[in-house]
Amino acid sequence: MTPPSQHAYPAHWEADVVLRDGGTARVRPITTDDAERLVSFYEQVSDESKYYRFFAPYPRLSDKDVYRFTHHDYVDRVGLAVTVGGEFVATVRYDRIDARGMPASAPADEAEVAFLVQDAHQGRGIASALLEHIAAVARERGIRRFAAEVLPANNKMIKVFRDAGFTQKRNFEDGSVRLVLDLEPTAESLAVQRGREQRAEARSVQRLLGPSSVAVVGAGRTAGGVGRAVLRNLLDGGFTGRVYAVNLALPPDLAEIDGVPAVRSLAEIREPVDLAIVAVPAERVPDVVADCGEHGVQGLVVLSAGYAESGPAGRERQRELVRQARSYGMRVIGPNAFGVINTAPEVRLNASLAPEPPERGRIGLFTQSGAIGIALLAGLVRRGAGLSTFISAGNRADVSGNDFLQYWHDDPDTDVVLLYLESIGNPRKFTRLARRTGAVKPVVVAKGARHSGSVPPGHAVPVTRIPDATVSALLSQAGVIRADTVTELVDAGLLLSTQPLPAGPHVAILGNSESLGLLTYDACLTEGLRPLPPLDLTTSARPEDFRTALATALADPGCDAVVVTAIPWVGDNGTTESGDGEVLATALRDAASTSPAKPVAVVHVEIGGLAKALSAATTTAPGRGPGGGPAPVHGAGARGPGPGSSADAPSAPGVSTGGSGAGEARPAPVHGAAEAPPASAADDAGRGSGAAPTPARIPAYPAAERAVRALRQAVSYAQWRRQVAEIGKVPEYEDIDESGAAGVIERLLGAASPDPRGVGLGDDDTRELLGRYGIAVRPTLPAPGADRAVEAAARLGYPVALKTTAPHLRHRADLGGVRLDLADEAQVRTAYRELTDLLGAPAELLPVVQAMAPRGVDTVVRAVIDPAAGAVLSFGLAGVASELLGDLAHRLVPVTDREAAELLRSIRTAPLLFGWRGSAPVDTAALEELLLRVSRLVDDHPEIVSVALEPVVVAARGLSVLGASVRLAPPPSRDDLGPRRLPSY
């Protein structure tokens, strides 16, 4: 056995984890310095738990036991501990064994595993988290199976193994249950792991947003200052729990501040404190964190500045803040945060610097910027929108947007999620969580710092190398609604939180201004919607005319949404009147509430009080949606044009179009009703049998372009919701040789000199590797001279192509580096002479000869690995379209058959593939198959860091890959497939 001294301490095994109750703990390897901690831990374990561990009474550990349990080689014998506050609360260890159950070394691939959890910490999910981590360690060390002996009465431990999702065998031997677990991750084990992660992280956020008691640390004696402002806002907001003012500088005789108990430290508070708002100078924060940790505080909101945004010293101060807080099991919002708000009536928490909290609503808002947070809050409040929760996370050193996506996913009080992000620390996880949340409620994202290539100074996160256009495509694939500005973020949030989702893109336009109607019509066309001819009610129209017209439009089965345009109407004396906005708002809301559930938006110009009146509803729940959420897309009454129907093109002004025929296809409904949260009692009062309909809230916009943009985003999201119900599958191809490809990769990487950038493969190796996945690359033969070119052409068969492969000329037919359709020896020699005369010597041009492929459309297929986002598959047309115009579409790998079909249809130049202007359509089925094979290749083999197939000529039947390049590198770590852990930046 290898002496322990030969194996370095595996620091990468250290991890912070969120437990089932929302608290945090640290997992780390046990070292020789842990003897006293181990003994102290064991003394606090009950006799029953000791019996379950050792199968006999075992009151104390002997010196031999302590030595054995603290000395490991980190290969064949490994021990991990879970610590809270620096002390052990649980341990796990494995010992490698052979087929006889005796101690062994590699290549033995089985190990015996045993757990022990302190009784006070049982039920927190610690053993499940430990199993994930010790299994990952074992796989890293070449162990493939765990064996465990468990007493039949130890039901908790048996359940931990049973629920892990690993393939396992169980039998009863000699009075104990013997379990053998296969440690290879399965779809079930990954689902179990992510389900636990979601529940734990959601619970950790819930503890921050729903405290029973809050301490404001840094609240001064006199008015003014951040701490005192937050204290005042907490009290003015009507917080339902207990509040304490904490300040070390308070005189001993001061008992109250603003009517709440005032103390010098949390130790003076005799009751539990759930949440601490920290508003003290950065240099004093460590003492405050220690005071909170010793008192058992569950979470911190750190408003203090002076951290990573201030430079390297501040960055290290920020890291230490997170380490210290997590060591006590606390999570941190901030530092440099603006605060948090929860409008739930049972909490009414305004632990922020916002003096006027928003009304209760159904929007959850997360921002990484205090200034943007203030602007968003003001904009939403001004336009009558209510929030369920608001978080401005500042430097978001710990709790991030991912955590709140976990919370909002099943939060019954939130129907729409708005996020302003300046950095995405874990794009792979973010897109996964956004996709899952987006399947039940809209997720709208505005991202700052899109083009700077960096992140704000306070955000200590990895920087992704993929361009913003690719990020946008990946967010779209996950169902995220991308807003370009914070104004657009608010616009989309207003419509999505108050209106049902549209069943299709057909938009009715009505109003009392022909010009504004035409502007709206043009905006619809620009956004890709299908507007119906605008209905001009003329400037003499009154509110009852709007009511009748809106009700008629909503009842039209050929209409999926309505935009109402309104300007001040002209009075009988010919003068323009501002009109009574409340009267018009009432008419529109009455029509919407008594008509089929379709989205309505209002564009208005200088009508006093209209926007406010439209947003002032008796309920803050989305209009006409069951259960308080955005109403599902109901197919009833919606038309779905078939191929070749007149509805394939937008209607022109003044040309009437009929509704759907009975036989026309309808869009599949988005069945959101079963997923929507239950309505509040107040909402039910307006929806009960026989009750009058609740007046609908209708969003109002000062410009047609803004209303239509928000509507288009809702249409796109509804379409994604319909598609996500059938996500497609990753097909299996019988001719794929995964193990053969793995052997090729291992051989090539083993023969290459170490290079962090990886190694580019030669043509022969590239063809061999791609061939293992059924991707054939047309061979090329070198032509260093005219005679060799003629020999190569004869070998390949005429006609042939002669082309250069020099890096500066590769794929540049526009520079004259390619000669096609050379039919005989004379043409080859002539082309060779012209090529070298024009561009340079053969040694510089590196010319090759290749057999001609059938004519078709030149395309390009690429896959690259981003360390943060993962593998990204890209597709576009070769040449100017992709290189100059950036007309590329992107999808995260693995790609399903549905996504492959969408990918090649997503580029702007896609019509060239489908018979544009009478040309022959190409074999898109073959192209989709190629995309799926490339996706499988890079997904199966993480060592492949880039693949480029260019050009891929797609003909009417089949395709030809004329050029290919592959780069290999040691596989990057995959955080999303490993055990649960909090990020550490």
ROVOPA-518613 format. One record per residue (C-alpha): x, y, z; residue in one letter. Coordinates in steps of 0.05 Angstrom, whole numbers, padded with zeros to 5 digits, always signed. Layout:
N
XYZA...
***
This chain:
985
+00000+00000+00000M+00026+00069-00018T+00048+00108+00044P+00002+00166+00059P+00059+00216+00055S+00065+00203-00020Q-00004+00231-00034H-00017+00306-00030A-00077+00333+00006Y-00134+00334-00046P-00158+00405-00036A-00206+00400-00095H-00249+00352-00054W-00267+00409-00007E-00337+00436-00019A-00392+00477+00013D-00460+00446+00007V-00532+00468+00021V-00569+00419+00065L-00642+00399+00064R-00662+00452+00115D-00628+00508+00076G-00566+00514+00121G-00496+00503+00095T-00440+00457+00115A-00370+00442+00091R-00345+00375+00064V-00270+00363+00068R-00220+00306+00073P-00201+00284+00143I-00128+00297+00161T-00080+00276+00215T-00094+00342+00251D-00167+00323+00263D-00156+00275+00321A-00187+00320+00375E-00245+00340+00329R-00259+00266+00316L-00259+00247+00389V-00304+00307+00407S-00351+00289+00350F-00356+00216+00372Y-00371+00235+00444E-00434+00272+00420Q-00461+00213+00381V-00514+00171+00416S-00502+00099+00437D-00555+00076+00387E-00520+00110+00329S-00453+00081+00351K-00485+00012+00353Y-00512+00021+00283Y-00442+00041+00259R-00401-00015+00293F-00455-00069+00303F-00437-00072+00377A-00433-00025+00438P-00375+00022+00424Y-00375+00077+00476P-00308+00109+00457R-00254+00108+00405L-00187+00077+00422S-00121+00111+00404D-00114+00059+00349K-00183+00077+00322D-00167+00151+00323V-00102+00140+00285Y-00136+00095+00234R-00193+00143+00222F-00148+00204+00214T-00092+00174+00172H-00110+00162+00099H-00072+00154+00034D-00129+00189-00005Y-00129+00132-00056V-00146+00065-00024D-00168+00094+00043R-00206+00159+00045V-00245+00195+00099G-00289+00257+00091L-00320+00299+00145A-00377+00349+00146V-00362+00409+00189T-00406+00465+00217V-00371+00521+00255G-00306+00483+00245G-00330+00421+00283E-00346+00352+00256F-00420+00335+00251V-00413+00274+00204A-00360+00228+00174T-00355+00178+00118V-00298+00133+00098R-00283+00080+00047Y-00231+00024+00045D-00214-00009-00021R-00225-00085-00017I-00213-00145-00062D-00262-00199-00081A-00252-00232-00012R-00267-00168+00025G-00195-00157+00046M-00156-00091+00041P-00130-00081-00029A-00100-00031-00078S-00115-00016-00151A-00135-00049-00197P-00187-00073-00146A-00248-00030-00160D-00293-00042-00099E-00293-00007-00032A-00329-00016+00034E-00363+00048+00057V-00390+00070+00125A-00424+00133+00151F-00435+00165+00219L-00478+00227+00230V-00485+00264+00296Q-00556+00254+00323D-00569+00329+00329A-00556+00337+00254H-00594+00276+00229Q-00652+00291+00182G-00615+00349+00148R-00595+00308+00087G-00522+00304+00108I-00513+00230+00093A-00543+00239+00023S-00495+00296+00008A-00437+00256+00035L-00455+00197-00008L-00452+00241-00071E-00383+00267-00052H-00351+00202-00030I-00378+00168-00093A-00346+00223-00136A-00280+00214-00098V-00283+00138-00108A-00296+00145-00183R-00236+00191-00188E-00193+00138-00154R-00217+00082-00200G-00269+00051-00153I-00332+00029-00188R-00373-00002-00132R-00389+00010-00059F-00406-00046-00011A-00441-00031+00055A-00464-00073+00114E-00525-00043+00149V-00566-00070+00207L-00638-00082+00187P-00662-00034+00241A-00621+00023+00212N-00677+00046+00166N-00649+00116+00157K-00583+00091+00127M-00617+00039+00084I-00662+00095+00056K-00601+00138+00040V-00573+00082-00004F-00640+00063-00033R-00659+00134-00053D-00592+00153-00084A-00612+00130-00153G-00551+00086-00165F-00559+00016-00192T-00556-00030-00131Q-00563-00100-00105K-00587-00120-00036R-00586-00185+00003N-00590-00208+00074F-00528-00241+00103E-00510-00260+00175D-00561-00215+00207G-00545-00153+00165S-00566-00122+00099V-00510-00122+00048R-00517-00069-00006L-00473-00062-00068V-00479+00003-00107L-00454+00014-00177D-00424+00084-00175L-00433+00100-00249E-00481+00159-00251P-00549+00143-00280T-00606+00186-00305A-00642+00170-00240E-00583+00187-00195S-00573+00253-00232L-00648+00269-00225A-00646+00253-00151V-00585+00297-00142Q-00615+00356-00178R-00682+00348-00142G-00646+00351-00075R-00606+00410-00099E-00669+00447-00119Q-00705+00434-00053R-00644+00452-00011A-00627+00517-00048E-00700+00538-00051A-00705+00527+00024R-00642+00568+00036S-00673+00626-00002V-00739+00618+00035Q-00702+00626+00101R-00675+00692+00076L-00742+00718+00051L-00788+00693+00105G-00755+00705+00172P-00793+00707+00238S-00742+00755+00268S-00693+00805+00240V-00633+00841+00271A-00608+00905+00239V-00534+00907+00256V-00508+00978+00250G-00572+01016+00267A-00548+01081+00299G-00578+01122+00355R-00592+01182+00311T-00632+01186+00247A-00593+01177+00183G-00545+01124+00160G-00557+01059+00123V-00573+01017+00184G-00624+01065+00212R-00657+01073+00143A-00666+00998+00136V-00693+00994+00207L-00743+01049+00191R-00764+01014+00126N-00774+00948+00162L-00820+00980+00212L-00858+01024+00162D-00868+00964+00117G-00905+00928+00173G-00857+00869+00183F-00897+00816+00220T-00839+00787+00260G-00793+00812+00315R-00742+00867+00301V-00678+00883+00339Y-00629+00941+00332A-00557+00920+00343V-00498+00968+00349N-00434+00958+00389L-00430+01033+00401A-00497+01038+00436L-00494+01061+00509P-00513+01008+00560P-00573+01048+00584D-00606+01053+00515L-00660+01001+00512A-00698+01020+00449E-00690+01051+00380I-00753+01068+00341D-00793+01027+00390G-00754+00961+00382V-00704+00929+00430P-00633+00957+00423A-00572+00915+00442V-00497+00918+00433R-00490+00847+00406S-00534+00789+00387L-00511+00752+00449A-00557+00798+00489E-00618+00774+00451I-00650+00715+00487R-00691+00692+00428E-00670+00663+00360P-00654+00711+00303V-00667+00686+00233D-00639+00742+00190L-00586+00795+00202A-00581+00859+00160I-00508+00880+00164V-00495+00955+00155A-00427+00967+00187V-00359+00985+00156P-00326+00927+00120A-00271+00920+00171E-00322+00906+00226R-00362+00855+00187V-00320+00793+00208P-00337+00807+00281D-00410+00815+00264V-00410+00750+00224V-00379+00713+00283A-00430+00743+00330D-00486+00721+00284C-00457+00652+00274G-00450+00640+00348E-00523+00661+00358H-00549+00614+00305G-00571+00666+00254V-00594+00631+00190Q-00575+00684+00138G-00542+00751+00125L-00559+00810+00080V-00494+00850+00076V-00505+00921+00053L-00433+00941+00070S-00388+00963+00012A-00312+00957+00007G-00307+00887-00022Y-00289+00860-00091A-00313+00924-00125E-00256+00961-00090S-00197+00920-00115G-00155+00858-00098P-00156+00869-00023A-00231+00876-00024G-00237+00814-00066R-00200+00773-00014E-00242+00806+00040R-00304+00783+00002Q-00279+00711-00003R-00265+00710+00071E-00335+00736+00085L-00366+00678+00047V-00319+00627+00079R-00335+00652+00148Q-00410+00656+00138A-00414+00586+00108R-00373+00557+00164S-00430+00575+00210Y-00483+00548+00162G-00505+00617+00138M-00518+00642+00068R-00502+00712+00046V-00538+00762+00001I-00487+00814-00020G-00441+00845-00001P-00454+00915-00029N-00528+00895-00033A-00588+00941-00036F-00632+00892+00003G-00691+00845-00002V-00767+00853-00002I-00822+00802+00008N-00893+00829+00001T-00928+00765+00026A-00979+00788+00078P-00954+00738+00129E-00884+00769+00124V-00885+00840+00096R-00809+00845+00096L-00775+00908+00069N-00703+00897+00089A-00678+00945+00037S-00661+01017+00024L-00725+01027-00015A-00769+01074+00027P-00832+01057-00011E-00838+00982-00024P-00880+00959-00083P-00951+00933-00076E-00962+00859-00071R-00961+00826-00139G-00938+00765-00176R-00871+00786-00205I-00805+00762-00175G-00748+00810-00189L-00674+00797-00181F-00619+00848-00197T-00544+00849-00190Q-00542+00924-00188S-00570+00970-00134G-00578+01028-00183A-00615+00986-00234I-00656+00955-00178G-00678+01025-00156I-00697+01042-00228A-00735+00977-00239L-00772+00984-00173L-00792+01056-00190A-00813+01037-00261G-00856+00979-00238L-00888+01019-00182V-00902+01077-00228R-00938+01031-00277R-00979+00997-00224G-00943+00930-00223A-00937+00891-00159G-00881+00845-00136L-00879+00782-00097S-00805+00788-00080T-00747+00834-00096F-00673+00821-00087I-00615+00866-00103S-00555+00821-00091A-00498+00870-00103G-00433+00830-00113N-00473+00765-00104R-00413+00731-00073A-00457+00674-00049D-00532+00674-00063V-00543+00686-00138S-00596+00687-00191G-00591+00611-00196N-00613+00604-00124D-00674+00648-00135F-00692+00609-00198L-00693+00548-00153Q-00739+00584-00105Y-00786+00616-00155W-00794+00551-00194H-00848+00527-00146D-00863+00591-00108D-00940+00597-00109P-00936+00673-00102D-00893+00685-00165T-00918+00678-00236D-00865+00717-00274V-00790+00721-00261V-00750+00783-00281L-00674+00783-00275L-00624+00838-00289Y-00556+00804-00294L-00487+00832-00306E-00452+00765-00302S-00472+00692-00303I-00425+00652-00258G-00449+00584-00280N-00482+00589-00349P-00491+00514-00355R-00531+00510-00291K-00567+00575-00305F-00594+00551-00372T-00615+00485-00340R-00653+00520-00284L-00682+00572-00330A-00708+00518-00377R-00742+00481-00320R-00772+00544-00290T-00792+00571-00359G-00834+00508-00370A-00882+00533-00316V-00873+00609-00314K-00839+00661-00358P-00766+00680-00343V-00745+00748-00372V-00672+00768-00371V-00637+00834-00386A-00562+00827-00385K-00512+00883-00377G-00438+00881-00395A-00455+00843-00458R-00399+00869-00502H-00345+00890-00454S-00314+00820-00450G-00310+00827-00374S-00354+00829-00313V-00365+00885-00263P-00308+00892-00213P-00348+00864-00155G-00367+00799-00190H-00313+00748-00178A-00337+00697-00229V-00306+00661-00288P-00311+00700-00354V-00342+00661-00411T-00310+00667-00479R-00372+00656-00521I-00400+00718-00555P-00464+00752-00533D-00501+00728-00596A-00487+00657-00575T-00508+00670-00504V-00573+00699-00530S-00585+00637-00573A-00573+00591-00514L-00620+00630-00470L-00672+00626-00524S-00662+00550-00527Q-00676+00549-00452A-00741+00588-00461G-00713+00652-00431V-00743+00716-00458I-00685+00763-00473R-00696+00837-00460A-00646+00886-00490D-00659+00942-00440T-00687+00949-00370V-00746+00986-00400T-00760+00926-00444E-00754+00882-00382L-00809+00921-00347V-00852+00922-00410D-00849+00846-00418A-00860+00835-00344G-00923+00878-00344L-00955+00840-00402L-00935+00771-00378L-00959+00783-00307S-01027+00810-00326T-01046+00775-00391Q-01057+00703-00414P-01008+00675-00463L-01028+00682-00536P-01046+00621-00577A-01013+00648-00640G-00984+00709-00675P-01049+00739-00704H-01059+00809-00675V-01122+00852-00681A-01110+00927-00679I-01165+00976-00662L-01167+01049-00639G-01188+01120-00654N-01127+01140-00694S-01113+01112-00763E-01041+01136-00760S-01027+01103-00693L-01060+01040-00719G-01015+01038-00780L-00954+01049-00736L-00976+00990-00694T-00987+00948-00757Y-00917+00964-00781D-00888+00947-00713A-00923+00879-00716C-00893+00864-00783L-00824+00885-00759T-00830+00837-00700E-00853+00779-00743G-00925+00779-00720L-00986+00773-00766R-01029+00835-00757P-01100+00838-00781L-01123+00902-00817P-01128+00958-00765P-01199+00978-00746L-01205+01054-00744D-01260+01075-00695L-01247+01148-00716T-01231+01205-00669T-01304+01211-00648S-01304+01142-00616A-01327+01140-00544R-01310+01090-00489P-01371+01047-00504E-01347+01042-00577D-01279+01016-00552F-01315+00966-00507R-01356+00938-00565T-01298+00935-00613A-01252+00901-00563L-01305+00849-00544A-01316+00834-00618T-01242+00827-00632A-01231+00781-00573L-01289+00737-00595A-01260+00730-00665D-01229+00660-00673P-01179+00689-00722G-01150+00735-00669C-01098+00714-00618D-01084+00782-00585A-01108+00854-00588V-01071+00920-00587V-01116+00979-00571V-01091+01047-00593T-01120+01110-00562A-01110+01185-00570I-01149+01242-00539P-01215+01246-00575W-01246+01307-00608V-01305+01340-00573G-01368+01366-00605D-01339+01436-00610N-01280+01410-00650G-01229+01418-00594T-01184+01361-00571T-01202+01334-00503E-01157+01294-00458S-01216+01251-00441G-01231+01213-00378D-01179+01159-00375G-01215+01122-00319E-01279+01116-00361V-01241+01088-00421L-01201+01041-00375A-01265+01014-00344T-01294+01001-00413A-01232+00963-00436L-01226+00923-00373R-01300+00904-00374D-01294+00880-00446A-01231+00840-00431A-01258+00807-00368S-01322+00783-00402T-01290+00758-00467S-01247+00697-00486P-01179+00697-00452A-01132+00732-00499K-01077+00783-00485P-01094+00857-00491V-01045+00915-00492A-01061+00989-00497V-01020+01041-00534V-01040+01111-00512H-01019+01182-00526V-01031+01235-00473E-01094+01207-00442I-01092+01229-00371G-01102+01175-00318G-01111+01118-00368L-01048+01078-00351A-01060+01083-00277K-01133+01064-00284A-01117+01004-00328L-01067+00978-00276S-01113+00990-00216A-01149+00923-00209A-01183+00892-00150T-01134+00834-00155T-01060+00832-00172T-01067+00764-00204A-01059+00759-00279P-01123+00772-00315G-01167+00713-00332R-01114+00661-00317G-01135+00602-00275P-01101+00597-00209G-01072+00667-00210G-01018+00653-00261G-01013+00674-00334P-01071+00638-00367A-01053+00579-00410P-01055+00583-00485V-01122+00554-00503H-01129+00529-00574G-01203+00545-00576A-01217+00600-00624G-01145+00606-00648A-01129+00595-00720R-01070+00557-00744G-01056+00567-00818P-01037+00507-00858G-00981+00505-00909P-00997+00550-00968G-01056+00585-00936S-01066+00659-00942S-01049+00667-00869A-00977+00649-00884D-00968+00722-00903A-00990+00783-00862P-01053+00818-00882S-01048+00885-00916A-01086+00946-00891P-01155+00950-00920G-01157+00877-00941V-01205+00836-00899S-01188+00765-00880T-01236+00712-00857G-01231+00671-00794G-01209+00600-00790S-01249+00546-00822G-01273+00489-00780A-01222+00442-00810G-01160+00485-00799E-01107+00461-00751A-01102+00496-00684R-01040+00508-00643P-01031+00458-00587A-01050+00490-00521P-00999+00505-00467V-01030+00468-00409H-01008+00514-00354G-01070+00507-00310A-01046+00446-00274A-00978+00479-00261E-01005+00547-00240A-01004+00564-00166P-01070+00566-00128P-01108+00631-00128A-01113+00672-00065S-01178+00676-00027A-01188+00746-00053A-01181+00721-00124D-01230+00664-00111D-01281+00713-00088A-01286+00741-00158G-01283+00674-00193R-01334+00633-00155G-01396+00606-00186S-01443+00663-00202G-01395+00718-00182A-01385+00778-00226A-01321+00775-00268P-01261+00808-00237T-01240+00869-00279P-01177+00852-00317A-01112+00890-00310R-01087+00914-00377I-01016+00939-00390P-01009+01007-00422A-00950+01031-00465Y-00932+01101-00490P-00907+01074-00557A-00932+01022-00605A-00863+00991-00614E-00857+00976-00540R-00925+00943-00535A-00914+00901-00597V-00845+00880-00575R-00873+00855-00508A-00929+00819-00545L-00880+00786-00593R-00840+00762-00534Q-00903+00731-00505A-00919+00698-00571V-00849+00668-00577S-00850+00644-00505Y-00919+00612-00514A-00893+00576-00576Q-00833+00551-00537W-00880+00526-00482R-00918+00486-00533R-00854+00457-00562Q-00822+00440-00496V-00878+00391-00482A-00845+00349-00537E-00771+00360-00527I-00750+00307-00577G-00697+00254-00567K-00624+00242-00579V-00625+00186-00630P-00582+00124-00627E-00543+00105-00690Y-00521+00033-00696E-00459+00050-00735D-00429+00095-00681I-00367+00064-00650D-00361+00101-00584E-00308+00056-00554S-00267+00057-00618G-00269+00133-00618A-00247+00133-00545A-00188+00090-00563G-00168+00137-00619V-00172+00197-00573I-00132+00163-00518E-00078+00144-00567R-00073+00213-00598L-00073+00250-00531L-00021+00201-00503G+00025+00213-00562A+00018+00289-00560A+00064+00335-00521S+00031+00369-00462P-00004+00432-00484D-00061+00465-00446P-00089+00489-00512R-00094+00418-00536G-00071+00386-00601V-00098+00394-00671G-00107+00329-00709L-00078+00315-00778G-00124+00299-00837D-00118+00224-00831D-00130+00223-00756D-00189+00271-00765T-00221+00225-00817R-00210+00164-00773E-00241+00196-00711L-00301+00226-00748L-00310+00160-00786G-00323+00125-00719R-00386+00167-00715Y-00409+00156-00786G-00383+00224-00811I-00346+00213-00876A-00297+00267-00900V-00279+00267-00973R-00205+00251-00979P-00154+00301-01005T-00086+00285-01035L-00027+00333-01030P-00003+00366-01094A+00066+00397-01082P+00076+00400-01158G+00037+00398-01222A+00056+00325-01236D+00033+00304-01166R-00032+00341-01178A-00044+00302-01242V-00028+00236-01207E-00075+00253-01150A-00131+00271-01199A-00122+00206-01236A-00125+00168-01170R-00188+00203-01145L-00223+00205-01213G-00245+00264-01253Y-00274+00316-01246P-00233+00344-01188V-00221+00408-01149A-00154+00440-01137L-00150+00484-01076K-00100+00515-01028T-00099+00497-00954T-00054+00553-00929A-00086+00583-00866P-00093+00652-00897H-00128+00624-00959L-00167+00566-00930R-00242+00570-00949H-00229+00634-00988R-00255+00619-01057A-00264+00694-01067D-00188+00702-01068L-00180+00653-01124G-00152+00596-01083G-00201+00544-01110V-00209+00515-01180R-00270+00470-01192L-00294+00419-01243D-00226+00404-01273L-00243+00350-01324A-00176+00326-01349D-00100+00329-01342E-00094+00392-01385A-00143+00431-01342Q-00108+00408-01278V-00040+00432-01304R-00070+00499-01328T-00105+00510-01261A-00042+00493-01223Y-00001+00543-01263R-00053+00598-01254E-00058+00584-01179L+00017+00589-01166T+00026+00649-01212D-00029+00686-01176L-00019+00668-01103L+00052+00642-01093G+00097+00582-01090A+00068+00512-01075P+00106+00509-01009A+00067+00570-00987E-00001+00550-01016L-00001+00476-00995L-00047+00456-01053P-00089+00393-01050V-00133+00355-01099V-00202+00330-01081Q-00257+00294-01120A-00315+00339-01139M-00378+00334-01096A-00449+00340-01123P-00470+00413-01128R-00510+00441-01070G-00510+00493-01015V-00445+00504-00977D-00455+00502-00902T-00412+00500-00840V-00421+00458-00776V-00380+00473-00714R-00377+00451-00642A-00335+00485-00589V-00327+00475-00514I-00334+00534-00468D-00310+00518-00397P-00370+00553-00367A-00426+00541-00416A-00406+00472-00441G-00408+00445-00512A-00442+00490-00563V-00463+00466-00632L-00466+00519-00687S-00493+00519-00758F-00495+00568-00816G-00482+00576-00889L-00408+00577-00908A-00374+00641-00930G-00401+00712-00925V-00466+00694-00890A-00433+00666-00828S-00366+00703-00829E-00388+00774-00847L-00461+00775-00825L-00454+00729-00766G-00514+00688-00790D-00502+00628-00745L-00550+00590-00700A-00528+00556-00636H-00553+00501-00589R-00526+00470-00526L-00503+00398-00533V-00533+00345-00530P-00580+00366-00586V-00646+00329-00596T-00677+00313-00664D-00727+00370-00654R-00671+00419-00636E-00630+00398-00697A-00689+00412-00742A-00698+00480-00708E-00624+00496-00713L-00619+00494-00788L-00684+00533-00794R-00661+00587-00745S-00612+00623-00791I-00636+00682-00833R-00611+00649-00896T-00649+00584-00883A-00694+00595-00945P-00635+00577-00988L-00640+00506-00960L-00714+00499-00977F-00718+00519-01050G-00713+00595-01050W-00734+00627-01116R-00747+00561-01150G-00681+00528-01133S-00682+00454-01114A-00690+00441-01039P-00631+00406-01008V-00630+00343-00965D-00644+00374-00897T-00656+00306-00867A-00583+00287-00881A-00561+00354-00853L-00601+00344-00789E-00570+00275-00781E-00500+00305-00789L-00516+00356-00734L-00539+00300-00688L-00477+00258-00701R-00431+00317-00686V-00471+00331-00623S-00464+00259-00601R-00389+00260-00615L-00373+00320-00571V-00422+00299-00517D-00394+00228-00512D-00321+00251-00512H-00306+00314-00471P-00234+00311-00495E-00258+00339-00562I-00255+00414-00551V-00271+00436-00621S-00297+00407-00686V-00305+00446-00752A-00335+00416-00815L-00327+00466-00871E-00352+00466-00923P-00408+00415-00919V-00441+00415-00988V-00514+00394-00981V-00543+00370-01047A-00613+00349-01066A-00595+00279-01042R-00541+00270-00990G-00484+00315-00969L-00409+00317-00973S-00361+00340-00919V-00303+00370-00957L-00261+00397-00899G-00255+00380-00826A-00212+00397-00766S-00213+00370-00695V-00175+00393-00633R-00166+00350-00571L-00147+00369-00500A-00152+00336-00431P-00226+00337-00411P-00248+00397-00369P-00283+00385-00303S-00359+00381-00307R-00389+00415-00245D-00459+00399-00268D-00446+00324-00266L-00408+00323-00200G-00435+00324-00130P-00474+00384-00106R-00430+00442-00085R-00435+00517-00077L-00391+00558-00124P-00327+00586-00095S-00298+00645-00134Y
***
